[in-house]
Amino acid sequence: MQTLPDHIAPNGATPALVDRGGVLRGASAIRVDRLGSHYKLAVTLPPLFEVDARVVVSRLIRAKRQGLRMPYPLLSIDQSLCGPAVVDGSGQSGSLLAVRGLFPNVAIREGYWLSIEDSDGQHYLHNVGANVVADGNGRAVLSVEDTMLRRPFADGCRVHLARPMIEGLVDGDEFAWGLAVDHRSEIQFTIEEAA
């Protein structure tokens, strides 16, 4: 699994939901939800000088095969006040995620992003679908119906709210980057969750 250098951050990103469900049309239309919906993120990096560009390009080339993990851009939203949450109980499925370890009485807002890290270290990105307030013991049930739970996470798996991650493969049949005479490179890529 590849990561970008810590001092490299996007100056632009376009998230997208890859919806595995669909609408069946006949006499009427019916929505059919299927597991497997996930996210992808088109990323633009600021122009990089040669020394940084060389490292980033090298890692993105390897990420085509090995995968890439990077923080999901939260912009100015500070989700670090939520606490170090973990999955509360194994075998959960569907569109609700029970968590514990939140700060007591903290509000988790609709639209917050989180990633669940499974026991193998793989991250799964989710969007919180409704406001919820943790109880006095730091427990809450979060709505994640955007992509539903894609696997049964073990009790105690980490839930990253302060710094959620998107993890997947660098998308596309090719990966290209710009070279300029001022020794700066323009780099754009898309990462799509593979799990």
N, C-alpha and C positions, 0 to 999 in steps of 0.2 A: 504494500500500500504506500503510495506516494503522498507527500504533503508539500505545500509551497513553503518557501522560507518565511519565517515569522514576520519579517518586516515588509513582505509583499502583500498588499491588499487591493481588492478590486476598486476601480473608480466608477464602475457601472455593472449592473446585473439585471437580467430578465428571468424571473422564475416562471415555470410553467407546470401545470398539473398534467400528467400523462394518465388519462382516464381509461381504464380497462373495461368499464361498463359500457352501456349503450342504450339506445331507445329502439324498441321493436314497434314497427308501425303496421297497422292493419286497419280494421274498422275503427280502432282507437290506438293511442300510443301508450306504451308502458315502459317505464324505466327499469332496466335490468342491471343491478350492481354485481360486479364480480371482483374478487380479490385480485390484487396486483397493481392497483393504481399507485402511482409514485410521482416523484418530482424530478425535474431537470432544471438546470440553472445555466443560462448563457452569461458568461463572464467577460468583462473587458478590463484589462489591466492598464494602468497609466503607462505612458512611454517609459521603457526601462533602459538604463544605460547597459552597455555591452556586458559588463561583469554579472549583473543580476539577470539579464535576459538569457545569457548562456545557461545559467543554472535552472531557470524556470523552464526553458525549452527542453532541456535534458530530462527534467522530471515529468513534464507533460508527455513527452514521447514514451517514456516508460509507463506512464499512467494509462496509456491506451490498452496495455495488457494487464497491468497490475492493479489499476484502480487509483482513484484520487480521493482524499478526504480533506475537506476544507470547511472553515466556519461559514454558516449561512449568514449573510449580511443582515443585521438587525437595524441598521441605520442608527437613529437616536434613541431607540427604545432600550431601556435598561431592565433586563429580565433577571439580573443577578440578585435582586432582593427576594426572590422566590424561595431560595434555599436549595440544599443538595439532595434532590429527590431521588428515590429509587422506586422500582416496581413493587407494589404491595400485593403479593400473592401470585403464584404461578398459574399457568393455564388460562390466562385471560384471552378472550377473542372478541371480535366484533368492533364496535365503535366507541367503547368506553375503556379507559385505562385508570385503574386504581393505583395511586401513588402514596408514599409516605416520605417523611423527612423534610417536608416543606416547613418553612417558618410558620408557627401558629398564626392563624387568622389572616394569612397573606392572600391577596387577591390574584388569581391567575386570570388574565383578561382574554376575551375572545380575540383571535388573531395572533396570539403569542405563538412562537415557533419553539419546537422541542425536538430533540433526537433521543431515541432510545438506543442504548448500546447493549447489544446482546453479549452472551458469555464468551463469544469469540472475538469481541471488539468491533463488530460491524455496527454502523449507525443507520438508523431508519428515521427519516425526517417526517414530522407531523405538524399540523396546524391545529391549534386549540379552537374548537367550534362554539364554545359558550363560556361566559363568565362563571367562575366558581371561586368560593372562598374556602381555604383550608380550615379544618376544624382546630380546636385547641391543642390537639395532638400532632398537628402537621399532616393530616391525611386529607385526601380529596379524590374525587373521581372526575377525570378529564374527558371531555368529548373529543374524539379523534376520528370522526366519521369521514374526514376528507379522503383518507386512504385506507381506513380501517387498519386494525392490527394485522400485519403481514406474517406474523409468526407468534407462537406462544412463548413469551419471554419468561425467563426464570425469575422467581422471587428474588429481589435485591439487585436486579439489573439497573444500571445507572440511567437516570433520565436527565438529560442536559438541557436546562432552561437558560442558564447564564451564557452559554456559548454552544448553541446547537450546531451540529455538523451535517453537511450533506456529503454522502459517500457514494461513489459509483465509478463508471468508466467515462473516459473522455470520448464524447460522441462523434460520429461521422466517419467517413471512409478515409479522410485525410486530415492532417493537422498542419496548418500553415501559419507563418508569422512574418511580419514585415521587417525589413532591414532598411535603414536610412543612412545617408551620408553623415548625419550628425551623431552616428553611433548609438542611436536609440532604436529600440524595437517595439513595435506595436503587436500586442498579443491578445487574441480573443480565443475562447474555447467554450465548449458546452460540456458540462458534467451531468450524466443521467444516472439516477439510482439504478442499481442492477439487481436489487433484492426487494 
